[in-house]
Structure formats: C-alpha cells, structure tokens
Amino acid sequence: MDIGLLLNQNSNLSAEDESLLAGLRAGCEDSYEALIQRYQTPVYNLALRLLGDTGDACDVVQEVFLKVFRGVNHFRGQSTVKTWIYRIAVNEAHNRRRWLFRHRPNSVGLEEAGTDAQMHERPIEDAGPSPFQMAFNSERQALIEQALTEINPTFREALVLREMEDCSYEEIAEILQISLGTVKSRILRGREALRKQLAGRVEPAPSFGWAPSR
Amino acid sequence: MTCSKVRTSLSAMNDSRLCEPERASVVQHLTDCTDCARHEREIRFVSSALRDVTPRRPPIDLTYRLRVIASHERARMIAGSSWLSTIRFRLNQILRPLAVPATGGFFSSLLFFAMLAPNFTVHANTTDDVPVGLYTKVSIVNPSPFAFDGQDIMVELTIDENGSVSDYSVPGGKLTKDEMRAVGNFLVFTSFKAATAFGQPVTSKMLLNISHIDVGS
C-alpha cells in the first residue's frame, strides 16, 4: 500500500493544518510566516508559565520552532499541528528545567526579573478599568503567576495546558503522552496545590471571591 | 457521598467531565455541606483566575529571531531539493532587496524626465539643406558681371559635381577666336550649382543661351 495513502488514512489533520504543512514542506515563505504568527504567542506563554522566566521562555520558543521546521517532513499527521507543537514545547521546557536545575544555582542574576519591561509590553485597552482595578488585577495576576511557578512542575504542565491554553483532556493526554486518567489526576492535584498556594496569600473578599492580602 | 470523594470530583465537575448521576450526587452534597461548597468555590476561582491571566506578548526581538531561523531553515530545505529551486531562491534573495529601490528609481527618473522634456527645444537647420529629390537640374547661381561682346550664341556646358564648367561646345557651328575668348571669359565669372541625384552632386550638361543686350544710347 502507498505510504502516503496510509498516512492520510491515519491523519487527524484539518484542512488548514494540511495546507500549512504542505506549504512548509514546499518551502513556501508565507507558510513559515503563518506558522510563526499563529503559534509564537501561545508557545511563548506556555514556555513562560512552565519556566517562569522570559529569557528561558524565549530560548525554548526558538528551540521549538527550530525543531518544528526541521521535523516538518517527518511529521506524519497522527495528531494536530497544535498538539505536535505543544508536545515539543513541553518537552523542551522540561529539558530546559532539568538543565537549569543543574546549572542555575551557580549563576547569579544582576537584578530581579525585569518586571518593568514586562509591564510596558502589556497591552492597555482604552476602555479599560480604573487605575485601582488595574492595580488590583495586576497584583492578582502577579500573585497567581508566582503561585503557579511554585507548584509541582508535573501538575503545572497539565494545569497550564488546561486552563491557559484551553486544551481538552484528550489533547493534554497526547501532548504529555499520558493516559486520560493521569491527566484528570494531575489537573485535580494541580488545582488543589494552587488553591493551597493562593490560600496563604489571598483572602476571600465578598465581591471578588479572593483578594490579595495586605 | 463522603466529603473526600466529593472533593476529588470537584475538578472534573468544573471541566464538565462527570457523568450526570455522579454530578447530581456531588451537587446534592454541596447543598448540604458548607465546607465542600466553599472548597468548590475556591476550585472554581482558581480555574477562572488562571483563565483570566492576560497572555504575555512575546518580545519583538523574538519574532525577528524566529524569522531568521525560518529563513535559514527554508534555505536549507530548498537547497536540499533541486538545483533549479536553489538558483531561483538565491536570485530571489539577491534581487528582492533591489526591487523596491529599482522600481522607485525608474519611476522617479521617468517623472523627472517628463517634467523637463517640455523645456528641451530642438532647432532644425532648414536653410542649407541638401535636396533629397531624385534629380535636380543644374542652375546658375551668379551670372557673370561682365557683358558679353558678340552675337547671340547657344553653348552646351558640362558642369562637374563642384559646379565648375569642365567643358563646353557650340552645337550651331564653329566660333571665331574672339568669340571663343568672349564665351570663355563669360563662363569663368559665372558660377553654377551642380545638378544632384539622390542628394549627391553629379556631373551634368546644360544648354545656355548667351545674348548680347545693349542698353546704351
């Protein structure tokens, strides 16, 4: 049987993904640009949530796209392009974390993580909330992000994919190469861990549920 | 249903992953147990708080770096396919940066020339132009200023391409010595314009009637 026919029969790709992959394999410049435009931000945010550092996240994003470009001819379409790219991103973040675990204790940063620069990069909408609300949201977001970095990375991966990247349980199972039961368990434990982390830092408020403690 | 069992089901219920009977049991328990209800609110808050986190925008330089990587990988992929694709890719890489400047230069020079063109005037010299007809006859430019002494006489002249008389003869008969000298003197001081063929001067013949006109007394 023709291997192309076999691959097509097993393919889970949408027409859009098929077109994107065909363009990448043909060396079409627009397809490369489309891939970057579509997945740059999600992959960056995924890496950032998993690693908690913008510099490391940027390095991981570059590695991910390099592997995607080089592996596009070997991708057989047994999962969606999104799942494939996220799997690479999670693996790269995992590798990066292991590398950091071995090397980071020997390095000393010049300053704390550049939150000022990150704040400037955040989009500010015209019809946005009041300065108080903005400050409140900003502080709450910082607390949640900080709490997220402190839970077990194994649970964090599943939780980030579920809540922030809006992946289904099935997609998470494919990305992390684990069973559905394990996905369910990791998400549960991740939420519990995060709930405990936040419980120490925020206190319930009638209107918002929880509010940052003073 | 025990509190412990309910709390392990809250996460799945939040994601709508519980079957209906199980969900109904959990909901029933939540209405009865305030601790579990609070726990459920906290789980829901954690979930919504994570979903509300604003995605960060990647740094601008990351986009540039990704484009550079994409360009290199694309070149590598094309280079591995066929020599024709490689040549086309290289040409594209070389010529594309020049396309906009070259087009802009061409159109701006065109515009500049169109603005200046009306100011250019060409003066055509039409006074001494060479006739380009098939054939023009020989003509007298300046007749001799001296009067001809003798009787009327008809002479056949041969005018060369320089407009000079190269030979002459009298078809009507022979001339005397004095008449020959008078005709010679007359012709020496007469200037001719040579005949032309296709714009080039050529040797030709003409008949000239020389008359004696006496206007005295």
Interface residues (C-beta under 8 A of the other chain):
Chain A: R25 G27 E29 Y32 E33 L35 I36 Q40 T41 P42 Y44 N45 L48 T54 C58 V61 Q62 F65 L66 F69 R70 Q118 E121 R122 P123 R140 Q141 I144 E145 L148 L159 V160 R162 E163 M164 Y169 K184 I187 L188 R191 E192 L194 R195 L198 A199 G209 W210
Chain B: T8 S11 A12 N14 D15 R17 R41 E42 I43 F45 V46 S47 A49 L50 R51 D52 V53 T54 P55 R56 R57 P58 P59 L62 T63 R65 L66 R67 I69 A70 S71 E73 R74 M77 I78 S81 S85 F89
